[in-house]
Amino acid sequence: MSPITHFLASWTIAESCAKDRRERLWICLAGLAPDLDGLGIVADVANDLLGRGVSQWYAVYHHFLFHGLFGAMVMVAISRAVGVRRWKALLLMFASFHLHLLCDLVGARGPAAYDIWVIYYFGPFTRAVYFYWMHQWPLNGWPNFLITLVLLGWTLYRAVSRGISPVSLFSETLDRTVVTTLSQRWNQWVNPKGVLPKPLSR
């Protein structure tokens, strides 16, 4: 699935289960982290543009280097090193990381029906253990668009009802502005009587 979908899914976990901003940030980062092994596409494009020949970094290493237990443990270890201490937060990071894997397992197929992405759960140490789903839908398929729209709608609703949005990961001041604006729009479009849900504490 797209990074936007992965981020919204991770934020859904983070905002409902973690109160600390650092914890929410790392839960969201864990949900995006598996795609670090897809950065080989940058080298592939650069090699092609510079006339160095065709390389296959993306095709060979995406879903192999970081889409598995190794990647999850690395993220947990890094988060511990930067100050995430609560076991609940670390478990939520682990869950967020694996939610990414699940999403890719069901909805990351390429254009052709046989172009199915495989998850090598014990990569980069072995390719012997892998998972795939024969009914995996394409990356640009309607289920992914629908899931993204539902997650976006839920995120906006929760921003109004709880008084916090994903912007809080970067700036609490800007987040208050965003939430106030969303609440005003909610008042105008959905709730003409002017009764807003009471935001929860941060």
URZIPE-V613774 format. One record per backbone hydrogen bond with DSSP energy under -0.5 kcal/mol. NH is the residue of the N-H (numbers start at 0). CO is the residue of the C=O. Records with the same first field share a line. If there is no record, write none. Layout:
# URZIPE-V613774
NH: CO, CO
This chain:
# URZIPE-V613774
5: 1
6: 2
7: 3
8: 4
9: 5
10: 6
11: 7
12: 8
13: 9
14: 10
15: 11
16: 12
17: 13
23: 19
24: 20
25: 21
26: 22
27: 23
28: 24
29: 25
30: 26
31: 27, 28
32: 28
33: 29
34: 31
35: 32
36: 33
37: 34
38: 35
40: 37
41: 38
42: 38
43: 39
44: 40
45: 41
46: 42
47: 43
48: 44
49: 45
50: 47
51: 46
52: 46
59: 55
60: 56
61: 57
63: 60
64: 60
67: 65
68: 120
69: 120, 122
71: 67
72: 68
73: 69
74: 70
75: 71
76: 72
77: 73
78: 74
79: 75
80: 76
81: 77
82: 79
83: 78
84: 82
89: 85
90: 86
91: 87
92: 88
93: 89
94: 90
95: 91
96: 92
97: 93
98: 94
99: 95
100: 96
101: 97
102: 98
103: 99
104: 100
105: 101
106: 102
107: 103
108: 136
109: 114
114: 111
115: 113
118: 130
119: 62, 117
120: 118
121: 128
122: 119
124: 121
125: 121
129: 127
130: 118
135: 132
136: 105
138: 108
140: 137
143: 140
144: 140
145: 141
146: 142
147: 143
148: 144
149: 145
150: 146
151: 147
152: 148
153: 149
154: 150
155: 151
156: 152
157: 153
158: 154
159: 155
160: 156
161: 157
162: 158
163: 157
167: 164
168: 165
169: 166
170: 166
174: 170
175: 171
176: 172
177: 173
178: 174
179: 175
180: 176
181: 177
182: 178
183: 179
184: 180
185: 181
186: 182
187: 183
188: 184
189: 185
190: 185
193: 190
195: 193
198: 196
